[in-house]
Amino acid sequence: MKRLLVGIVALSAVNFAPLFSQEHDAGGPPPVLQILREAIKQGKGAAHEKTEMEYVRAFKKAKFPGHYLGLDSLSGPTDAWFLSPYPSFAAAEQYRELEDKEPLKSEVGAAESHDGALRDTERAMWAVYRPEMSYKPEKLNIAKTRVVTIGTYRVKLGHDEDFKAGAKAILAAYAKADIDATLLCYQVIEGAPSGTYMFFSTMESMKTMDEIPARQKALMEAMGAENYSQIMKGSGDTFVSIESNVFAVNPHMSYVSKATEDADPDFWRPKPMTKPAAAEKPKEKTGQ
């Protein structure tokens, strides 16, 4: 399934803004996002990273025009997530056809056989961008992103408009307080229960999370304590569930554009680990 994800930042003849590269244009984040969640077997994280590098080598060798971002979970289940934006569903189909051509097809198939042995389950989801519920998407800088938080909201049937109204009120307060953050909202339309929305926020470091209390205070002051309280109380009537998790960007499991790599080569092109030099044996003492 992940192999359909390779169109993440496809630079086709259609002009669109790639979400996970440096070559942004004025179009904003891609309208379509595919999300793949892989549940990794306990104790197999390091082995899984190595199999993911097989995919990356295959795509680089083929000079495949698509790219994708790999994430390791730092909270919740032991998952690996792969994010793949597209300009359209038609473009996703076109990239799948490119992937089916040899020799890439066989090389990806070999990597899949190795990777599959390390997974318990996987889930693929398709989502569409909701700009009216997003905040400062123009500030997105994937080259410098090291941490991603993903908030998953499942809205009760018939309460989508309540959710949208609340989200817009909160984002208006974000703007009023001029909170320095980026939030991208995607609505999952396939692969998850109806009413599932995801908010993606990017950070250069986990230390940004130390600012959360101050942000919440600024948000409450911008909205007004009473309005803020009413929205929080109403969440129980609006949502089936709310879950937030934090992820680390894994450069070994990501296939990003050259422009993204060039923006921070030390991170995106890490040098292979070398074995430590063997300790020199102490010389035996000789008698006098």
C-alpha positions as a LaTeX table, in Angstrom:
\begin{tabular}{lrrr}
\hline
Residue & $x$ (\AA) & $y$ (\AA) & $z$ (\AA) \\
\hline
Met1 & 0.00 & 0.00 & 0.00 \\
Lys2 & 2.79 & 2.44 & 0.82 \\
Arg3 & 3.99 & 2.27 & $-2.71$ \\
Leu4 & 0.99 & 4.27 & $-3.85$ \\
Leu5 & 2.28 & 6.95 & $-1.49$ \\
Val6 & 5.20 & 7.82 & $-3.71$ \\
Gly7 & 3.35 & 10.64 & $-5.45$ \\
Ile8 & 3.63 & 12.76 & $-2.33$ \\
Val9 & 5.20 & 15.77 & $-3.99$ \\
Ala10 & 4.83 & 14.89 & $-7.63$ \\
Leu11 & 6.14 & 17.66 & $-9.87$ \\
Ser12 & 3.90 & 16.98 & $-12.83$ \\
Ala13 & 2.84 & 19.32 & $-15.61$ \\
Val14 & 0.01 & 20.51 & $-13.38$ \\
Asn15 & 0.99 & 23.52 & $-11.28$ \\
Phe16 & 0.39 & 22.93 & $-7.59$ \\
Ala17 & 2.11 & 23.66 & $-4.30$ \\
Pro18 & 4.00 & 20.64 & $-2.98$ \\
Leu19 & 3.46 & 20.33 & 0.75 \\
Phe20 & 6.67 & 18.52 & 1.60 \\
Ser21 & 9.27 & 20.29 & $-0.51$ \\
Gln22 & 10.74 & 23.73 & $-0.87$ \\
Glu23 & 9.23 & 24.40 & $-4.31$ \\
His24 & 6.08 & 26.08 & $-3.09$ \\
Asp25 & 3.92 & 28.17 & $-5.39$ \\
Ala26 & 0.91 & 30.32 & $-4.54$ \\
Gly27 & $-1.59$ & 27.49 & $-4.70$ \\
Gly28 & $-1.28$ & 26.44 & $-1.04$ \\
Pro29 & $-1.10$ & 22.89 & 0.36 \\
Pro30 & $-2.13$ & 20.06 & $-1.98$ \\
Pro31 & $-5.86$ & 19.27 & $-2.09$ \\
Val32 & $-5.35$ & 15.54 & $-1.53$ \\
Leu33 & $-3.32$ & 13.75 & 1.13 \\
Gln34 & $-2.80$ & 10.03 & 1.53 \\
Ile35 & $-1.85$ & 8.87 & 5.02 \\
Leu36 & $-0.42$ & 5.43 & 5.69 \\
Arg37 & $-0.14$ & 4.13 & 9.25 \\
Glu38 & 2.07 & 1.09 & 9.84 \\
Ala39 & 1.94 & $-0.65$ & 13.22 \\
Ile40 & 5.49 & $-1.90$ & 13.77 \\
Lys41 & 6.18 & $-5.09$ & 15.73 \\
Gln42 & 7.75 & $-4.57$ & 19.13 \\
Gly43 & 11.52 & $-4.50$ & 18.99 \\
Lys44 & 11.59 & $-4.19$ & 15.20 \\
Gly45 & 12.00 & $-0.43$ & 14.90 \\
Ala46 & 15.64 & $-0.50$ & 13.79 \\
Ala47 & 15.03 & $-3.32$ & 11.31 \\
His48 & 12.01 & $-1.47$ & 9.95 \\
Glu49 & 14.06 & 1.66 & 9.36 \\
Lys50 & 16.52 & $-0.38$ & 7.29 \\
Thr51 & 13.77 & $-1.83$ & 5.09 \\
Glu52 & 12.35 & 1.66 & 4.55 \\
Met53 & 15.76 & 2.72 & 3.28 \\
Glu54 & 15.37 & 0.06 & 0.56 \\
Tyr55 & 12.36 & 1.96 & $-0.78$ \\
Val56 & 14.25 & 5.25 & $-0.67$ \\
Arg57 & 17.21 & 3.78 & $-2.58$ \\
Ala58 & 14.88 & 2.33 & $-5.21$ \\
Phe59 & 13.12 & 5.66 & $-5.79$ \\
Lys60 & 16.39 & 7.59 & $-5.91$ \\
Lys61 & 17.87 & 5.10 & $-8.36$ \\
Ala62 & 14.81 & 5.48 & $-10.59$ \\
Lys63 & 14.89 & 9.28 & $-10.15$ \\
Phe64 & 11.21 & 9.03 & $-9.35$ \\
Pro65 & 9.57 & 12.48 & $-9.44$ \\
Gly66 & 7.41 & 11.90 & $-6.35$ \\
His67 & 8.48 & 12.24 & $-2.71$ \\
Tyr68 & 7.15 & 11.32 & 0.73 \\
Leu69 & 7.72 & 12.09 & 4.38 \\
Gly70 & 8.25 & 9.34 & 6.99 \\
Leu71 & 7.41 & 9.84 & 10.67 \\
Asp72 & 8.18 & 7.80 & 13.80 \\
Ser73 & 5.68 & 7.95 & 16.67 \\
Leu74 & 6.88 & 9.47 & 19.94 \\
Ser75 & 3.55 & 8.86 & 21.70 \\
Gly76 & 0.68 & 6.44 & 21.36 \\
Pro77 & 1.11 & 3.15 & 19.45 \\
Thr78 & 4.46 & 2.21 & 17.95 \\
Asp79 & 3.59 & 3.43 & 14.48 \\
Ala80 & 5.32 & 4.75 & 11.40 \\
Trp81 & 3.32 & 7.23 & 9.33 \\
Phe82 & 3.92 & 8.17 & 5.70 \\
Leu83 & 2.36 & 11.35 & 4.30 \\
Ser84 & 1.75 & 11.77 & 0.58 \\
Pro85 & 0.10 & 14.90 & $-0.87$ \\
Tyr86 & $-1.27$ & 15.01 & $-4.42$ \\
Pro87 & $-2.73$ & 17.76 & $-6.61$ \\
Ser88 & $-5.69$ & 15.47 & $-7.35$ \\
Phe89 & $-6.89$ & 11.88 & $-7.17$ \\
Ala90 & $-6.17$ & 11.62 & $-10.90$ \\
Ala91 & $-2.52$ & 12.49 & $-10.23$ \\
Ala92 & $-2.32$ & 9.73 & $-7.62$ \\
Glu93 & $-3.47$ & 7.26 & $-10.24$ \\
Gln94 & $-0.87$ & 8.52 & $-12.71$ \\
Tyr95 & 1.94 & 7.99 & $-10.22$ \\
Arg96 & 0.73 & 4.50 & $-9.44$ \\
Glu97 & 1.07 & 3.71 & $-13.14$ \\
Leu98 & 4.65 & 5.04 & $-13.13$ \\
Glu99 & 5.46 & 2.88 & $-10.14$ \\
Asp100 & 4.23 & $-0.22$ & $-11.97$ \\
Lys101 & 7.00 & 0.11 & $-14.56$ \\
Glu102 & 10.14 & $-1.99$ & $-14.36$ \\
Pro103 & 12.67 & $-2.09$ & $-12.83$ \\
Leu104 & 11.13 & 0.04 & $-10.08$ \\
Lys105 & 8.18 & $-2.32$ & $-9.69$ \\
Ser106 & 10.39 & $-5.31$ & $-8.82$ \\
Glu107 & 12.66 & $-3.32$ & $-6.52$ \\
Val108 & 9.71 & $-1.89$ & $-4.61$ \\
Gly109 & 8.16 & $-5.35$ & $-4.45$ \\
Ala110 & 11.32 & $-6.75$ & $-2.87$ \\
Ala111 & 11.35 & $-3.98$ & $-0.28$ \\
Glu112 & 7.67 & $-4.62$ & 0.44 \\
Ser113 & 8.31 & $-8.29$ & 1.17 \\
His114 & 10.97 & $-7.36$ & 3.73 \\
Asp115 & 8.91 & $-4.55$ & 5.25 \\
Gly116 & 5.74 & $-6.60$ & 5.52 \\
Ala117 & 7.40 & $-9.08$ & 7.86 \\
Leu118 & 7.97 & $-6.26$ & 10.37 \\
Arg119 & 4.43 & $-4.90$ & 10.47 \\
Asp120 & 1.45 & $-6.02$ & 12.52 \\
Thr121 & $-1.12$ & $-3.98$ & 10.59 \\
Glu122 & $-1.39$ & $-1.02$ & 8.28 \\
Arg123 & $-4.14$ & 1.44 & 7.40 \\
Ala124 & $-4.36$ & 3.73 & 4.38 \\
Met125 & $-6.48$ & 6.87 & 4.48 \\
Trp126 & $-7.34$ & 9.53 & 1.93 \\
Ala127 & $-7.99$ & 13.08 & 3.06 \\
Val128 & $-8.83$ & 16.41 & 1.45 \\
Tyr129 & $-7.50$ & 19.82 & 2.48 \\
Arg130 & $-9.81$ & 22.21 & 4.35 \\
Pro131 & $-8.27$ & 25.70 & 3.99 \\
Glu132 & $-11.08$ & 27.36 & 5.94 \\
Met133 & $-9.98$ & 25.44 & 9.03 \\
Ser134 & $-6.22$ & 25.87 & 8.54 \\
Tyr135 & $-3.88$ & 28.50 & 9.95 \\
Lys136 & $-0.80$ & 30.11 & 8.40 \\
Pro137 & $-0.08$ & 27.34 & 5.85 \\
Glu138 & 2.35 & 29.69 & 4.10 \\
Lys139 & 4.76 & 29.38 & 7.04 \\
Leu140 & 5.27 & 25.66 & 6.49 \\
Asn141 & 8.96 & 24.77 & 6.14 \\
Ile142 & 9.45 & 21.02 & 5.87 \\
Ala143 & 13.22 & 21.32 & 5.43 \\
Lys144 & 13.47 & 22.57 & 9.01 \\
Thr145 & 10.66 & 20.43 & 10.44 \\
Arg146 & 11.79 & 17.86 & 12.97 \\
Val147 & 8.58 & 17.19 & 14.90 \\
Val148 & 4.95 & 16.90 & 13.78 \\
Thr149 & 1.90 & 16.78 & 16.02 \\
Ile150 & $-1.26$ & 15.23 & 14.59 \\
Gly151 & $-4.60$ & 15.88 & 16.25 \\
Thr152 & $-7.36$ & 13.48 & 15.18 \\
Tyr153 & $-10.95$ & 14.57 & 15.79 \\
Arg154 & $-13.94$ & 12.34 & 15.15 \\
Val155 & $-17.12$ & 14.38 & 14.92 \\
Lys156 & $-20.51$ & 12.98 & 15.86 \\
Leu157 & $-22.94$ & 12.44 & 13.00 \\
Gly158 & $-24.84$ & 15.62 & 12.29 \\
His159 & $-22.39$ & 17.87 & 14.15 \\
Asp160 & $-19.98$ & 18.82 & 11.34 \\
Glu161 & $-21.27$ & 22.38 & 11.20 \\
Asp162 & $-20.82$ & 22.76 & 14.97 \\
Phe163 & $-17.27$ & 21.53 & 14.60 \\
Lys164 & $-16.51$ & 23.90 & 11.74 \\
Ala165 & $-17.97$ & 26.88 & 13.59 \\
Gly166 & $-15.91$ & 26.09 & 16.68 \\
Ala167 & $-12.74$ & 25.57 & 14.64 \\
Lys168 & $-13.19$ & 28.89 & 12.85 \\
Ala169 & $-13.72$ & 30.70 & 16.16 \\
Ile170 & $-10.55$ & 29.20 & 17.59 \\
Leu171 & $-8.52$ & 30.01 & 14.47 \\
Ala172 & $-9.83$ & 33.59 & 14.55 \\
Ala173 & $-8.51$ & 33.84 & 18.10 \\
Tyr174 & $-5.19$ & 32.36 & 16.92 \\
Ala175 & $-4.98$ & 35.16 & 14.37 \\
Lys176 & $-6.00$ & 37.83 & 16.88 \\
Ala177 & $-3.32$ & 36.67 & 19.31 \\
Asp178 & $-0.89$ & 36.26 & 16.39 \\
Ile179 & 0.14 & 32.83 & 17.64 \\
Asp180 & 3.25 & 31.59 & 15.85 \\
Ala181 & 2.08 & 28.20 & 14.58 \\
Thr182 & 1.01 & 26.38 & 11.44 \\
Leu183 & $-2.09$ & 24.17 & 11.39 \\
Leu184 & $-3.19$ & 22.24 & 8.32 \\
Cys185 & $-6.65$ & 20.66 & 8.44 \\
Tyr186 & $-7.48$ & 17.59 & 6.36 \\
Gln187 & $-10.82$ & 15.78 & 6.34 \\
Val188 & $-10.52$ & 12.02 & 5.95 \\
Ile189 & $-13.00$ & 10.81 & 3.35 \\
Glu190 & $-11.83$ & 7.21 & 2.92 \\
Gly191 & $-10.23$ & 4.71 & 5.27 \\
Ala192 & $-11.54$ & 6.03 & 8.61 \\
Pro193 & $-14.91$ & 6.54 & 10.33 \\
Ser194 & $-17.10$ & 9.29 & 8.94 \\
Gly195 & $-16.46$ & 12.69 & 10.49 \\
Thr196 & $-12.69$ & 12.22 & 10.95 \\
Tyr197 & $-10.54$ & 15.37 & 10.71 \\
Met198 & $-6.79$ & 15.70 & 11.22 \\
Phe199 & $-4.82$ & 18.81 & 12.16 \\
Phe200 & $-1.10$ & 18.76 & 11.35 \\
Ser201 & 1.29 & 21.12 & 13.14 \\
Thr202 & 5.02 & 21.27 & 12.41 \\
Met203 & 7.85 & 22.22 & 14.76 \\
Glu204 & 11.60 & 22.60 & 14.53 \\
Ser205 & 12.03 & 21.18 & 18.02 \\
Met206 & 10.02 & 19.59 & 20.82 \\
Lys207 & 10.93 & 22.58 & 22.98 \\
Thr208 & 8.10 & 24.39 & 21.16 \\
Met209 & 5.74 & 22.23 & 23.22 \\
Asp210 & 6.95 & 24.07 & 26.33 \\
Glu211 & 5.08 & 27.09 & 24.94 \\
Ile212 & 1.69 & 25.34 & 24.94 \\
Pro213 & 0.49 & 26.77 & 28.30 \\
Ala214 & 1.34 & 30.31 & 27.16 \\
Arg215 & $-0.44$ & 29.72 & 23.85 \\
Gln216 & $-3.54$ & 28.45 & 25.60 \\
Lys217 & $-3.56$ & 31.52 & 27.83 \\
Ala218 & $-3.19$ & 33.83 & 24.82 \\
Leu219 & $-5.94$ & 31.93 & 23.02 \\
Met220 & $-8.32$ & 32.26 & 25.97 \\
Glu221 & $-7.61$ & 35.97 & 26.30 \\
Ala222 & $-8.20$ & 36.52 & 22.58 \\
Met223 & $-11.51$ & 34.63 & 22.63 \\
Gly224 & $-12.68$ & 35.86 & 25.97 \\
Ala225 & $-12.88$ & 33.52 & 28.96 \\
Glu226 & $-16.64$ & 32.96 & 28.62 \\
Asn227 & $-16.56$ & 32.14 & 24.89 \\
Tyr228 & $-13.56$ & 29.87 & 25.40 \\
Ser229 & $-15.33$ & 28.03 & 28.21 \\
Gln230 & $-18.49$ & 27.56 & 26.13 \\
Ile231 & $-16.57$ & 26.05 & 23.22 \\
Met232 & $-14.69$ & 23.69 & 25.53 \\
Lys233 & $-17.91$ & 22.57 & 27.24 \\
Gly234 & $-19.61$ & 22.02 & 23.90 \\
Ser235 & $-16.87$ & 19.67 & 22.72 \\
Gly236 & $-18.52$ & 16.78 & 24.55 \\
Asp237 & $-21.63$ & 17.17 & 22.39 \\
Thr238 & $-19.61$ & 17.57 & 19.18 \\
Phe239 & $-16.96$ & 14.85 & 19.28 \\
Val240 & $-16.93$ & 11.09 & 19.54 \\
Ser241 & $-13.21$ & 11.19 & 20.33 \\
Ile242 & $-10.16$ & 13.46 & 20.30 \\
Glu243 & $-6.59$ & 12.16 & 20.12 \\
Ser244 & $-3.28$ & 13.95 & 19.75 \\
Asn245 & 0.11 & 12.37 & 19.11 \\
Val246 & 3.61 & 13.61 & 18.42 \\
Phe247 & 5.98 & 12.26 & 15.76 \\
Ala248 & 9.63 & 12.69 & 14.83 \\
Val249 & 10.60 & 13.20 & 11.20 \\
Asn250 & 12.84 & 10.33 & 10.12 \\
Pro251 & 15.16 & 11.34 & 7.25 \\
His252 & 16.11 & 7.69 & 6.62 \\
Met253 & 12.46 & 6.83 & 5.89 \\
Ser254 & 11.72 & 9.96 & 3.84 \\
Tyr255 & 12.17 & 10.54 & 0.15 \\
Val256 & 12.21 & 14.33 & $-0.22$ \\
Ser257 & 13.17 & 16.65 & $-3.04$ \\
Lys258 & 16.73 & 17.75 & $-3.71$ \\
Ala259 & 15.72 & 21.31 & $-2.84$ \\
Thr260 & 14.56 & 20.16 & 0.60 \\
Glu261 & 17.77 & 18.19 & 1.13 \\
Asp262 & 19.91 & 21.14 & 0.02 \\
Ala263 & 18.18 & 23.41 & 2.54 \\
Asp264 & 19.54 & 21.28 & 5.42 \\
Pro265 & 21.89 & 18.58 & 4.06 \\
Asp266 & 23.27 & 17.61 & 7.47 \\
Phe267 & 19.81 & 16.40 & 8.48 \\
Trp268 & 18.44 & 15.03 & 5.22 \\
Arg269 & 21.71 & 13.40 & 4.08 \\
Pro270 & 23.07 & 11.92 & 7.32 \\
Lys271 & 26.44 & 10.24 & 7.01 \\
Pro272 & 26.44 & 6.44 & 7.44 \\
Met273 & 27.29 & 5.32 & 10.93 \\
Thr274 & 30.81 & 3.97 & 11.24 \\
Lys275 & 31.86 & 1.23 & 13.58 \\
Pro276 & 33.89 & 2.44 & 16.54 \\
Ala277 & 37.58 & 1.67 & 16.33 \\
Ala278 & 38.60 & $-1.43$ & 18.23 \\
Ala279 & 40.18 & $-0.67$ & 21.55 \\
Glu280 & 43.90 & $-1.24$ & 21.55 \\
Lys281 & 44.90 & $-4.16$ & 23.72 \\
Pro282 & 47.12 & $-3.21$ & 26.64 \\
Lys283 & 50.70 & $-4.35$ & 26.29 \\
Glu284 & 51.70 & $-7.22$ & 28.47 \\
Lys285 & 54.09 & $-6.40$ & 31.23 \\
Thr286 & 57.45 & $-8.05$ & 31.09 \\
Gly287 & 59.49 & $-9.02$ & 34.04 \\
Gln288 & 62.51 & $-7.01$ & 35.00 \\
\hline
\end{tabular}
